[in-house]
Amino acid sequence: MTETVDTREPVPRRLPPLVSAVARGAEPLWVASTAALFVLWGYEWIPRLIRLMGRGGQTETVEWAVYMSLLAGFPLVAILVAVVLPRMFRAQAATVVKAATVIFAIWYAVLFAIDGRLGLAALALVPALVTTFTGAPSLMGDRSPATLAQIAILIVVSLIAWMCAAGLVYWTRASLWFPGSPVRLIAFAVATGISLWGLPRLDLPDEPRAANGVALRVLSALLLVALVVFSFRTNPVVEFYHWGFWTGPIEQLRQGGWLLRDTPSQYGFLSILIPAAMPGSAWQSFWFYQAAVYAVVAAGMFIVLRKMRGGAGDVLLAAGAVFTTLFFRPRTATLILPAQMTPSGGPVRFLWCFVMLAWLLYSFNRRRKNGDGSLKWLAFPFTGHLIWLCALAWSFEAAIYGSAIWFSAFAVYVIQSAYAWRREGASASSVAQRVIGAVAVPVGMAIALYGIVWAIYMAAVGAPPDLAGYVEYGLLYSRGFGALPIDTTGAVWYLLLVFFIVSTVVVHFLVEDWRDFRVVVAAGVWGGVWSLSSYFVSRSHPVNLFSITPALLFALAVLAIVLRAATRRPWHRYVRAAMVPVFAVPIAMTLGHPGLLADIGTAQLTPARFTDQLPLMDPELETLLRESGATPNDPIVRIADGRLVLPAWRGAGKNERVMSVRSWLPKPYEMIGTLSPEQRQVYIDRAAEKPIGGWMVQHQTDTVRWFGDHLKQIIRTHEPTRKYTRGPWSLWWMAPRAQVTR
């Protein structure tokens, strides 16, 4: 039986009843307020500390420091205020600290609204009032001070949440964009309505899950099939630049290359090996692979979101959220792109976040249904470790996200288990041995995984895998490559709002009963939201926030299901009120976008003609290549604009395109062009271990930076023996020099 504790702090009796009610009602807001102050004060004080140490920190240094403070500092402060202060001092001490954080945070929110955002506040007030009065009807009709305080605080929470979420409209202010068109206003109203209808109420003592009749089950099945089918759309889904960073390594592997050796991969290990093993050209096999991953994630999202409340509202919310956030990325007021165009921002990158969170939710539901004994000590962590290993093999980034989710949950699980063992009579030394053994299992599994990979490489290529190839691109972006400064008044507040919601739930679960399994799930969700935020921090373009929105909504859906099963608390209403705009705003942005219908109506291509989307190369370049004796079967590297692979040759038939699939250097060239000169030389030399000559294409005005330095490295292993020019294009035949051994 779950132990419940009344966590409300006593308020001095001398206060007027309404003031006391407001104090009690606002108390749960201290968690989000503390997190907000960490961000606001971090931006103010961290630069001063950097200057105090005699350094002049860059903007991204400050941003990463603030981000890391939410991991290293905020949880400690939250535990101190929630657990330590009430036990070491009188309860009023914690109350004073909590009240101060709430007052400071609300004051900053007021200043934020006054600073040129009164229009946004006015727009947000309408959905905030709707959210309040439709989300907590049990409060209506009661005029007691406690109820009036709850309503007032709900309005404040809703207003702040809607203003934060509205920051997603980054090309202009939401207060101008949504009212600027009847279609957008209708989309906004529809998105708000289905969010209110589909999210669990959380204000009833035991809200029954809405019944799903036959018609609703049939509708759900049809919508699920439609989402899966839509995952396999063929046009428009190719963005030549972004796809090249996947197809380039795939083609190199098919040419005999090896990841972690001579084939660099910006986006992972297993995530490249799987499509490389599929049939068809690199472009076709990657299309099918990405579509299959989209289908899995779309189905998983729909099924989990359908479990939040049940009923027609939940069906509409689940379908609407998956369709709008998973498949589309609004870029500007007039441009919306299919998400498949940028694979690096889609499910192929974040797949294991969904899988890990789904496993935590499955374990929670199973434990709740069958009792504590249904999850044996080894069964739950062992499966979690296996999922984590898959993330580890997938990519360096997936390993970070998966580790943050899994080990946050696993750490809480081990602590809870250790406490249970002690209560059952186990000695301290026995408990310590069990804990050490539990921690040693994932370490041993990771070592075993590396051992298997090491043995394969030694047997196949006679050299161990180079782990630098596994981490180098993650480290590159963490050091500021491609960094953009965060607009501190814009879309980042949507991300912070999600973090505030999850942090509030985790801390209150911890205080109410830290031994409950729901804390395990909530901790995993918190780790996932925090780690996924690094994707936005590393390159803070708002579109990158749209890339992780599906995973954020999935995490909140998991949390909503766990909350729905918990004993009702007043703070649950605040969580629901804050969740509504998190779901509604991205749905409204896609539904109301003027380019949506045109994108959906684009004629599809057959898989055989999928490559018709690829651009044709400059006719002058193609003429130069053919006159020089080059063919599509020759190894070719495009140094001109090293971000791109060589566009398609014109085939014999009408609209037929032929892609060059062979290369004598990693492609696209930017794969190594962005690395340090030392690491770039490693790849150039390893490529030369296979004495393959090839063509090098350069444009006289559009080329990689510091081309002369790059050319010096290349001619260490390949000698230019022939050169041809036509217009702005230059073409060299690069013959291999003596074999290089490293």
ZANU-18116 format. One record per residue (C-alpha): residue in three letters; z, y negated, x negated. Coordinates in steps of 0.02 Angstrom, whole numbers, padded with zeros to 5 digits, always signed. Each point is the difference from the previous one (the first is absolute). Layout:
ALAZYX
...
This chain:
MET+00000+00000+00000
THR-00049-00169-00075
GLU+00150-00109-00036
THR-00019-00176+00070
VAL+00097-00149-00062
ASP+00015-00172+00077
THR-00057-00108-00145
ARG+00026-00168+00083
GLU+00113-00112-00100
PRO+00151-00079+00088
VAL-00020-00185+00035
PRO+00151-00116+00002
ARG+00067-00014+00177
ARG+00022-00189-00010
LEU-00190-00023+00012
PRO-00072-00041+00172
PRO-00070+00154+00089
LEU-00182-00054-00016
VAL+00019-00039-00185
SER+00086+00167-00028
ALA-00141+00088+00094
VAL-00133-00088-00104
ALA+00091+00048-00160
ARG+00010+00181+00052
GLY-00179+00002+00060
ALA-00070-00080-00157
GLU+00097+00111-00120
PRO-00138+00134-00016
LEU-00120-00133-00064
TRP+00091-00015-00166
VAL-00101+00141-00081
ALA-00169-00082+00029
SER+00076-00170-00042
THR+00063+00064-00167
ALA-00170+00072-00043
ALA-00084-00164+00048
LEU+00120-00098-00110
PHE-00037+00116-00146
VAL-00182-00049+00016
LEU+00026-00186+00030
TRP+00133-00025-00133
GLY-00091+00116-00119
TYR-00151-00117+00000
GLU+00118-00144-00037
TRP+00116+00074-00131
ILE-00103+00130-00094
PRO-00118-00132-00077
ARG+00154-00097-00056
LEU+00073+00155-00083
ILE-00166+00033-00087
ARG-00004-00178-00067
LEU+00183+00013-00050
MET-00049+00146-00113
GLY-00132-00109-00082
ARG-00148+00078+00088
GLY-00130-00069+00120
GLY-00023+00144+00122
GLN-00166+00014+00092
THR-00010-00001+00189
GLU-00025+00189+00008
THR+00153+00025-00111
VAL+00107-00092+00127
GLU-00078+00097+00143
TRP+00034+00167-00082
ALA+00178-00054-00042
VAL+00033-00045+00182
TYR-00078+00164+00055
MET+00107+00102-00120
SER+00157-00094+00054
LEU-00025+00075+00174
LEU+00018+00171-00082
ALA+00131-00034-00133
GLY+00106-00135+00081
PHE-00018-00004+00188
PRO+00060+00179+00037
LEU+00155-00027-00109
VAL+00043-00162+00089
ALA-00030+00080+00171
ILE+00116+00146-00041
LEU+00129-00119-00071
VAL+00003-00105+00159
ALA-00015+00145+00122
VAL+00118+00125-00080
VAL+00103-00069-00144
LEU+00058-00169+00067
PRO+00073+00066+00163
ARG+00100+00130-00097
MET+00061-00109-00143
PHE+00041-00154+00102
ARG+00034-00044+00180
ALA-00145+00026+00119
GLN-00019-00187+00020
ALA-00060-00013-00182
ALA-00157+00099+00038
THR-00022-00097+00162
VAL+00001-00166-00093
VAL-00129+00061-00126
LYS-00112+00069+00137
ALA+00013-00160+00102
ALA-00045-00105-00152
THR-00157+00101-00037
VAL-00058-00010+00181
ILE+00030-00188+00009
PHE-00093-00031-00163
ALA-00147+00108+00052
ILE-00018-00080+00172
TRP+00011-00172-00080
TYR-00144+00044-00116
ALA-00098+00066+00149
VAL+00025-00166+00091
LEU-00059-00097-00153
PHE-00150+00115-00013
ALA-00047-00037+00181
ILE+00025-00187-00018
ASP-00106-00005-00157
GLY-00166-00014+00091
ARG+00017+00161+00100
LEU+00060-00063+00167
GLY-00166+00053+00075
LEU+00029+00177-00061
ALA+00177-00005+00069
ALA-00065-00059+00168
LEU-00128+00141+00004
ALA+00130+00128-00053
LEU+00125-00058+00131
VAL-00102+00072+00144
PRO-00011+00179-00064
ALA+00179-00016-00063
LEU+00062-00036+00176
VAL-00108+00139+00071
THR+00066+00120-00132
THR+00180-00048+00041
PHE-00006+00011+00189
THR-00110+00154+00013
GLY+00082+00092-00144
ALA+00178-00009+00062
PRO+00000-00004+00190
SER+00173+00079+00001
LEU+00068-00170-00055
MET-00077-00094+00145
GLY+00115-00051+00141
ASP+00156+00000-00107
ARG+00073-00173-00037
SER+00142+00054-00114
PRO+00016-00088-00169
ALA-00044+00160-00092
THR-00161+00022+00099
LEU-00051-00182-00016
ALA+00030+00012-00187
GLN-00106+00157-00011
ILE-00144-00084+00092
ALA+00008-00156-00109
ILE+00001+00102-00160
LEU-00142+00110+00062
ILE-00104-00156+00029
VAL+00037-00062-00177
VAL-00041+00169-00077
SER-00161+00015+00100
LEU-00054-00176-00044
ILE+00027+00025-00186
ALA-00085+00170+00005
TRP-00155-00068+00089
MET-00012-00143-00124
CYS+00012+00120-00147
ALA-00130+00119+00071
ALA-00119-00142+00041
GLY-00018-00031-00186
LEU-00127+00142-00002
VAL-00129-00125+00062
TYR-00025-00067-00174
TRP-00167-00093+00013
THR+00078-00128+00117
ARG+00158-00016+00102
ALA+00028+00124+00140
SER+00047-00145+00113
LEU-00180-00060-00018
TRP-00095+00164-00009
PHE+00067+00098+00148
PRO-00008-00144+00128
GLY-00173-00049-00064
SER-00090+00132+00103
PRO+00031+00081+00171
VAL-00043+00168-00077
ARG+00131-00020-00136
LEU+00130-00056+00126
ILE-00037+00152+00108
ALA+00009+00113-00153
PHE+00167-00078-00046
ALA+00068+00029+00175
VAL-00065+00180+00006
ALA+00072+00041-00172
THR+00168-00074+00048
GLY+00000+00092+00165
ILE-00036+00172-00071
SER+00126-00028-00140
LEU+00136-00042+00126
TRP-00053+00145+00110
GLY-00018+00128-00138
LEU+00152-00032-00110
PRO+00162+00085+00053
ARG+00117-00115+00096
LEU+00157+00035-00105
ASP+00109-00093+00126
LEU+00037+00145+00118
PRO+00145+00117-00039
ASP-00117+00150+00002
GLU-00179-00048+00039
PRO-00095+00154+00055
ARG-00167+00031-00082
ALA-00138-00043+00123
ALA-00082+00149+00079
ASN-00178+00044-00050
GLY-00097+00069+00145
VAL-00159+00101-00011
ALA-00111-00154+00011
LEU+00096-00086-00139
ARG-00006+00153-00111
VAL-00188+00013+00026
LEU-00020-00186-00041
SER+00105+00022-00157
ALA-00107+00146-00056
LEU-00161-00097+00031
LEU+00064-00151-00096
LEU+00056+00111-00143
VAL-00173+00080-00009
ALA-00082-00172+00008
LEU+00104-00062-00148
VAL-00043+00154-00102
VAL-00186-00017+00041
PHE+00005-00186-00042
SER+00069+00047-00171
PHE-00169+00077-00041
ARG-00106-00153+00039
THR-00137-00025-00128
ASN-00050-00182+00018
PRO+00054-00125-00056
VAL+00127+00080-00117
VAL-00069-00024-00176
GLU+00048-00149-00107
PHE-00096+00027-00161
TYR+00128-00074-00118
HIS+00155+00088+00067
TRP-00084+00169+00026
GLY-00065+00000-00178
PHE+00175+00022-00070
TRP+00009+00166+00093
THR-00178+00065-00015
GLY-00013-00045-00184
PRO+00139+00118-00056
ILE-00062+00133+00121
GLU-00172-00003-00081
GLN+00078+00008-00173
LEU+00102+00154+00048
ARG-00157+00085+00065
GLN-00083-00043-00165
GLY+00134+00097-00094
GLY+00134-00133-00021
TRP+00187+00025+00010
LEU+00130-00114+00077
LEU+00142-00046-00118
ARG-00123+00022-00141
ASP-00173-00081+00000
THR-00013-00054+00183
PRO+00108-00148+00050
SER+00055-00010+00180
GLN+00076-00155+00075
TYR+00053+00087+00160
GLY+00076+00164-00050
PHE-00017+00180-00051
LEU+00000+00120+00147
SER-00074-00138+00109
ILE-00157+00007-00109
LEU-00006+00188-00034
ILE-00007+00045+00185
PRO-00157-00100+00047
ALA-00080+00050-00166
ALA+00009+00181+00057
MET-00086-00036+00167
PRO-00187+00023+00028
GLY-00130-00138+00007
SER-00024-00153-00108
ALA+00154-00091-00061
TRP-00025-00129+00137
GLN-00019+00129+00138
SER+00144+00109-00058
PHE+00114-00150-00014
TRP-00050-00057+00174
PHE+00049+00168+00074
TYR+00160+00010-00102
GLN+00057-00174+00051
ALA-00047+00031+00181
ALA+00103+00160+00002
VAL+00151-00092-00070
TYR-00023-00137+00130
ALA-00006+00133+00136
VAL+00162+00080-00060
VAL+00091-00167-00010
ALA-00070-00061+00167
ALA+00057+00159+00086
GLY+00171-00007-00084
MET+00026-00182+00045
PHE-00051+00027+00181
ILE+00113+00151+00021
VAL+00152-00084-00076
LEU-00024-00164+00092
ARG-00017+00101+00162
LYS+00176+00066-00028
MET+00082-00171+00001
ARG+00019-00012+00188
GLY-00127+00104+00094
GLY-00095-00056+00154
ALA-00158-00103+00023
GLY+00064-00149-00100
ASP+00032+00109-00150
VAL-00174+00075+00010
LEU-00080-00172+00003
LEU+00108-00064-00142
ALA-00032+00153-00108
ALA-00188-00005+00026
GLY-00009-00189-00018
ALA+00104-00007-00159
VAL-00095+00141-00085
PHE-00173-00064+00047
THR+00029-00182-00046
THR+00107+00015-00157
LEU-00066+00160-00080
PHE-00186-00030+00020
PHE-00022-00189-00015
ARG+00044-00142-00118
PRO-00020-00180+00065
ARG-00057-00103-00150
THR-00035-00172+00071
ALA-00018-00083+00169
THR-00178+00069+00011
LEU+00002+00155-00112
ILE+00079+00168+00038
LEU-00037+00153-00107
PRO+00021+00186+00030
ALA+00145+00061-00105
GLN-00106+00141-00072
MET-00096-00130-00100
THR+00148-00020-00117
PRO+00067+00176-00032
SER+00130-00063-00123
GLY+00090-00085+00144
GLY-00007+00146+00121
PRO+00078+00170+00035
VAL-00074+00082-00155
ARG+00123-00108-00096
PHE+00150+00010+00117
LEU-00021+00174+00075
TRP+00160+00073-00070
CYS+00106-00141+00070
PHE-00050+00058+00174
VAL+00030+00183-00043
MET+00171-00032-00076
LEU+00060-00108+00145
ALA-00067+00128+00124
TRP+00099+00136-00089
LEU+00161-00102+00012
LEU-00030-00028+00186
TYR-00040+00184+00029
SER+00161+00049-00088
PHE+00100-00123+00104
ASN-00073+00062+00165
ARG+00026+00182-00050
ARG+00179-00032-00053
ARG+00037-00097+00160
LYS-00075+00135+00109
ASN+00073+00154-00083
GLY+00160-00066-00079
ASP+00054-00034-00177
GLY-00019+00180-00053
SER-00187+00001+00033
LEU-00034-00088-00165
LYS+00059+00111-00140
TRP+00051-00080-00164
LEU-00157+00060-00091
ALA-00130-00012+00139
PHE+00003-00188+00027
PRO-00001-00060-00182
PHE-00119+00134-00062
THR-00136-00051+00123
GLY+00032-00181-00042
HIS-00017+00039-00185
LEU-00167+00086+00032
ILE-00066-00152+00094
TRP+00062-00110-00142
LEU-00092+00109-00126
CYS-00160-00024+00098
ALA+00026-00188-00007
LEU+00035+00015-00186
ALA-00165+00091-00027
TRP-00094-00117+00117
SER+00018-00161-00100
PHE+00124-00105-00096
GLU+00021-00118+00147
ALA+00022+00142+00124
ALA+00134+00068-00116
ILE+00093-00167+00007
TYR-00010-00012+00189
GLY+00043+00183+00026
SER+00145-00009-00122
ALA+00072-00154+00084
ILE-00007+00083+00171
TRP+00056+00173-00050
PHE+00136-00037-00126
SER+00077-00135+00110
ALA+00017+00131+00137
PHE+00044+00142-00118
ALA+00138-00100-00086
VAL+00086-00032+00167
TYR-00023+00183+00048
VAL+00081+00060-00161
ILE+00148-00120+00022
GLN+00024+00057+00179
SER-00010+00182-00054
ALA+00124-00026-00141
TYR+00123-00076+00122
ALA-00023+00146+00120
TRP+00028+00126-00141
ARG+00163-00084-00048
ARG+00059+00003+00180
GLU-00041+00185+00008
GLY+00117+00030-00146
ALA-00117+00005-00150
SER+00076-00059-00164
ALA-00056-00161-00084
SER-00080+00098-00144
SER-00093+00111+00122
VAL-00066-00151+00095
ALA-00053-00082-00164
GLN-00094+00157-00051
ARG-00090+00006+00167
VAL-00049-00184-00012
ILE-00064+00021-00178
GLY-00098+00152+00055
ALA-00074-00096+00146
VAL-00056-00142-00113
ALA-00069+00122-00129
VAL-00118+00083+00125
PRO-00127-00143+00018
VAL+00009-00034-00187
GLY-00040+00182-00034
MET-00141+00001+00127
ALA-00079-00155-00080
ILE+00012+00080-00173
ALA-00078+00159+00067
LEU-00143-00099+00077
TYR-00034-00086-00165
GLY+00010+00167-00089
ILE-00135+00072+00112
VAL-00113-00151-00027
TRP+00034+00007-00188
ALA-00047+00184-00010
ILE-00162-00029+00096
TYR-00051-00143-00115
MET+00042+00094-00159
ALA-00101+00149+00059
ALA-00149-00102+00062
VAL-00016-00147-00120
GLY+00116+00047-00144
ALA+00106-00157+00020
PRO+00149-00047+00107
PRO-00020-00120+00149
ASP+00020-00182-00048
LEU+00135-00068+00115
ALA-00053-00178-00044
GLY-00147+00028+00116
TYR+00122+00039+00140
VAL+00104-00160-00013
GLU-00112-00128-00084
TYR-00073-00082+00156
GLY+00167-00009+00089
LEU+00075-00084-00153
LEU-00152-00115-00012
TYR+00029-00071+00173
SER+00188-00009-00022
ARG-00029-00114-00151
GLY-00091-00128+00105
PHE-00182+00057-00006
GLY-00089-00069+00153
ALA+00161-00083+00059
LEU-00004-00133+00136
PRO+00149-00111+00041
ILE+00093+00035+00161
ASP-00017-00131+00135
THR+00185-00016+00036
THR-00032-00073+00173
GLY-00133+00123+00055
ALA-00031+00185+00026
VAL+00142+00057-00113
TRP+00122-00035+00142
TYR-00078+00141+00101
LEU+00044+00118-00142
LEU+00173-00075-00016
LEU+00028+00019+00187
VAL-00032+00187-00015
PHE+00120+00008-00147
PHE+00133-00094+00099
ILE-00016+00121+00145
VAL+00013+00156-00106
SER+00144-00069-00104
THR+00097-00044+00158
VAL-00018+00177+00065
VAL+00048+00083-00165
VAL+00157-00104-00025
HIS+00062+00021+00178
PHE-00034+00187-00003
LEU+00097+00007-00164
VAL+00150-00090+00074
GLU+00000+00094+00165
ASP-00004+00174-00076
TRP-00067+00023-00176
ARG+00010+00189+00018
ASP-00131+00006+00139
PHE-00172+00068-00046
ARG-00081-00155+00075
VAL+00059-00094-00156
VAL-00109+00118-00103
VAL-00154-00045+00102
ALA+00040-00186+00003
ALA+00025-00001-00189
GLY-00170+00080-00024
VAL-00081-00129+00113
TRP+00086-00140-00097
GLY-00063+00071-00165
GLY-00175+00012+00071
VAL-00006-00178+00066
TRP+00070-00069-00163
SER-00120+00097-00111
LEU-00154-00032+00108
SER+00038-00186-00013
SER-00042+00010-00186
TYR-00183+00021+00050
PHE+00005-00175+00073
VAL+00109-00074-00137
SER-00118+00058-00138
ARG-00150-00086+00081
SER+00059-00112+00139
HIS-00157-00026+00101
PRO+00044+00014+00186
VAL-00136+00131+00023
ASN+00104+00115-00111
LEU+00138-00017+00128
PHE-00119+00062+00135
SER-00031+00152-00111
ILE+00182+00056+00010
THR+00028-00053+00181
PRO-00039+00175+00069
ALA+00131+00078-00114
LEU+00125-00136+00047
LEU-00027+00031+00185
PHE+00015+00187-00028
ALA+00166-00027-00090
LEU+00065-00109+00142
ALA-00054+00131+00127
VAL+00101+00131-00094
LEU+00149-00118+00002
ALA-00022-00038+00185
ILE+00004+00186+00042
VAL+00160+00022-00100
LEU+00077-00155+00082
ARG-00045+00064+00171
ALA+00103+00156-00032
ALA+00152-00100-00059
THR+00147-00059+00103
ARG-00042-00172+00068
ARG+00063-00154-00092
PRO-00031-00184+00042
TRP-00095-00024-00163
HIS-00132+00124+00058
ARG-00068-00136+00115
TYR-00027-00115-00148
VAL-00095+00135-00093
ARG-00115+00030+00147
ALA-00028-00186+00027
ALA-00053-00018-00182
MET-00112+00154+00008
VAL-00105-00066+00144
PRO-00095-00134-00099
VAL-00018+00116-00149
PHE-00106+00114+00109
ALA-00079-00133+00111
VAL-00068-00126-00125
PRO-00114+00115-00104
ILE-00063+00082+00159
ALA-00039-00170+00075
MET-00088-00060-00158
THR-00124+00143+00005
LEU-00024+00008+00189
GLY-00030-00188+00008
HIS-00114-00011-00152
PRO-00176-00058+00044
GLY-00080+00125-00119
LEU+00082+00158+00071
LEU-00128+00045+00133
ALA-00147-00026-00118
ASP+00081+00113-00129
ILE+00037+00137+00126
GLY-00178-00010+00067
THR-00083+00025-00169
ALA-00125+00143+00005
GLN+00062+00154-00092
LEU-00093+00098-00134
THR-00013+00186-00022
PRO+00099+00067-00149
ALA-00165+00041-00085
ARG-00051-00184+00009
PHE+00172-00066-00038
THR-00059-00074-00166
ASP-00121-00116+00093
GLN+00146-00123-00004
LEU-00008-00012-00190
PRO-00084-00156-00070
LEU-00167+00012-00088
MET-00009-00062-00178
ASP-00089-00159-00051
PRO-00189+00040+00003
GLU-00020-00083-00169
LEU+00134+00113-00075
GLU-00077+00155+00079
THR-00170-00046-00069
LEU+00077-00022-00173
LEU+00085+00169+00010
ARG-00156+00093+00055
GLU-00113-00087-00127
SER+00124+00047-00137
GLY-00007+00182+00051
ALA+00169+00008+00086
THR+00024+00113+00151
PRO+00140+00023+00127
ASN+00049+00160-00093
ASP+00036-00093-00163
PRO+00177-00051-00051
ILE+00015-00186+00039
VAL+00145-00122-00019
ARG-00006-00170+00081
ILE+00089-00122-00116
ALA-00070-00146+00099
ASP+00139-00041+00122
GLY+00103+00148-00056
ARG+00088+00007+00168
LEU-00149+00087+00077
VAL-00093+00162-00025
LEU-00190-00006-00004
PRO-00074-00032+00174
ALA-00121+00122+00080
TRP-00178+00033-00058
ARG-00138-00005+00131
GLY-00049+00175+00052
ALA-00166+00069+00055
GLY+00034-00012+00186
LYS+00031-00154+00105
ASN+00178-00066-00025
GLU+00036+00148-00115
ARG+00127-00037-00136
VAL+00032+00097-00159
MET+00160-00026-00100
SER+00021+00027-00186
VAL+00137+00130-00017
ARG+00014+00019-00189
SER+00084-00112-00126
TRP+00040-00003-00186
LEU+00154-00113+00023
PRO+00129-00009+00139
LYS-00066-00090+00153
PRO+00015-00124+00074
TYR+00025-00078-00170
GLU+00146-00105+00065
MET+00100+00163+00003
ILE+00020-00021-00188
GLY-00049-00183-00014
THR+00166-00056+00072
LEU+00104+00109-00117
SER+00065-00055-00170
PRO-00128+00009-00142
GLU+00096+00145-00077
GLN+00001+00105+00158
ARG-00180-00046+00038
GLN-00051+00064-00172
VAL+00089+00164+00036
TYR-00113+00030+00151
ILE-00157-00055-00092
ASP+00038+00118-00143
ARG+00042+00146+00114
ALA-00161-00026+00096
ALA-00091+00011-00167
GLU+00073+00173-00031
LYS-00144+00057+00110
PRO-00150-00069-00097
ILE-00092-00072+00150
GLY-00116-00150-00015
GLY-00041-00115+00143
TRP-00059-00168+00065
MET+00106-00157+00000
VAL-00044-00138+00125
GLN+00047-00181-00031
HIS-00035-00160+00093
GLN-00014-00152-00112
THR+00102-00113+00114
ASP+00108+00120+00101
THR+00095+00113-00117
VAL+00176+00057-00042
ARG+00115-00124-00086
TRP+00001+00009-00189
PHE-00156+00109+00001
GLY-00016-00016-00189
ASP+00171+00077-00028
HIS-00040+00142+00119
LEU-00167+00032-00084
LYS+00085+00014-00170
GLN+00107+00141+00068
ILE-00147+00088+00080
ILE-00111-00002-00155
ARG+00135+00090-00097
THR-00057+00157+00088
HIS-00174-00044+00066
GLU-00140-00089-00091
PRO-00126-00109+00096
THR-00169+00069-00057
ARG-00116-00078+00129
LYS+00008-00161+00100
TYR-00105-00061+00147
THR+00010-00162+00097
ARG-00071-00065+00162
GLY+00053-00164+00077
PRO+00189-00015-00013
TRP+00023+00187-00030
SER+00024+00090-00166
LEU-00006+00188-00023
TRP+00055+00100-00152
TRP-00015+00183-00042
MET+00166+00048-00080
ALA-00015+00150-00115
PRO+00161+00093-00046
ARG+00063-00018-00177
ALA+00096+00138-00092
GLN+00120+00092+00114
VAL+00170-00084+00011
THR+00154+00109-00006
ARG+00167-00063+00063
